[in-house]
Amino acid sequence: FEALELPVVNGHGDLKPSNLMIPASTAAAAPSASASAAAGSTASASAGAAPLPTVTFIDFELAGAHYRGYDLYKLFRTSGHLSHKNMRAFLRDYLRCLAEADQPPAGQRRTRVAKSDLREIHAEALAFEPLTWLEAAVFFFFAMATYPAKAHEWQPLALDRWESYLASAHLVEQDGPATRELLAARHRKRALRSRKAPGWADPDATGPPSPQQPEPNRADAED
């Protein structure tokens, strides 16, 4: 991971669905909110629009300095089918929130997220699949050693996570699929930015162009 220079942030450390809580009073709005996010639409406070649910994070015992992609992938990690559509919708809003925290958009217009930024962070998150399985395997093996009376309960979980790690470890080898995808996404992003010239809007920019600049390259504009 050091060779890939992956971002380290102040993270949760165990960001998974079971560590997110939605009050029952607002849970019914969750499907509408998810559908809006998947479609890339803006949540509306207008009459008739379902309010976004209140989400509470719990279990901060592992919070601290973590690779950003670790938490982002673990939220979607599954032994079944991974929905890349839902992951990209989440990552798009994640990038939008980061951009708007630094520079709030004018009026009601949302900050645009460039495809190259989305492609890069998606590839970054996918590179953490092996580590999320390895961490879970170590946790359950540790639980077996700490609570031998319950080892028979933890062993199937430990072995399942360990096998998942072994099956995915190749993804982040030097020439592994996840490594190649991340490096390709970064290369494309640099190439797009290198095309910037006087009078040319950054095709990778988030946010509306200034009146003095032409519209950004539509091929890279996500929204």
Residue pairs with C-beta under 8 A, 6 or more apart in sequence:
1 67
1 127
1 131
1 172
4 127
4 172
4 179
4 182
4 183
6 67
6 68
6 69
6 124
6 127
7 67
7 68
7 69
7 124
8 65
8 66
8 67
8 68
9 65
9 66
9 67
9 68
10 63
10 64
10 65
10 66
11 63
11 64
11 65
11 66
11 67
11 68
11 70
11 71
12 19
12 57
12 60
12 62
12 63
12 66
12 71
13 60
13 61
13 62
13 63
13 64
13 66
13 70
13 71
14 59
14 61
14 62
14 74
15 57
15 71
15 72
15 74
15 75
16 74
16 75
16 77
17 75
19 57
19 58
19 59
20 55
20 56
20 57
20 58
21 55
21 56
21 57
21 58
22 30
22 53
22 54
22 55
22 56
23 53
23 54
23 56
26 51
26 53
26 54
27 53
29 50
29 51
29 52
29 53
30 53
32 50
33 43
33 50
33 52
33 53
34 86
36 42
36 43
37 89
37 90
37 93
38 85
38 86
38 89
39 89
40 89
40 92
40 222
40 223
42 108
42 110
43 49
43 52
45 51
67 128
67 131
68 124
69 121
69 124
69 125
69 126
69 127
69 128
70 128
70 131
70 132
72 90
72 91
72 94
72 121
72 124
72 125
72 128
73 125
73 126
73 127
73 128
73 129
73 132
74 128
74 132
75 90
76 82
76 83
76 86
76 87
76 90
76 125
77 129
77 132
77 133
79 160
79 164
84 122
87 122
87 125
88 118
88 122
91 118
91 121
91 122
91 125
92 113
92 118
92 222
92 223
94 121
95 113
95 117
95 118
95 121
95 206
96 110
96 111
96 113
96 206
99 111
99 113
99 206
99 207
100 111
103 111
103 207
105 111
105 207
105 208
106 208
109 208
110 223
111 206
111 207
112 205
112 206
112 207
112 208
112 216
112 221
112 222
112 223
113 206
113 222
113 223
114 192
114 203
114 204
114 205
114 206
114 216
114 220
114 221
114 222
115 219
115 220
115 221
115 222
116 185
116 188
116 189
116 192
116 204
116 220
117 189
117 204
117 206
117 222
118 222
119 185
119 188
119 189
120 182
120 185
120 186
120 189
122 185
123 178
123 181
123 182
123 184
123 185
124 182
126 171
126 178
126 181
126 182
127 171
127 172
127 178
127 179
127 181
127 182
129 168
129 171
129 178
130 165
130 168
130 169
130 171
130 172
133 161
133 162
133 164
133 165
133 168
134 161
134 162
134 165
136 157
136 161
137 158
137 161
137 162
137 164
137 165
140 154
140 155
140 157
140 158
140 161
141 154
141 158
141 162
143 150
143 154
143 158
144 150
144 151
144 154
144 155
144 158
147 154
170 176
170 177
171 177
171 178
171 179
172 178
172 179
173 179
189 204
192 203
192 204
192 217
192 220
193 202
193 203
193 204
195 203
196 202
196 203
199 213
199 214
200 213
200 214
201 209
201 213
201 214
201 215
201 216
201 217
202 216
203 216
203 217
203 219
203 220
203 221
204 216
204 220
205 216
209 215
209 216
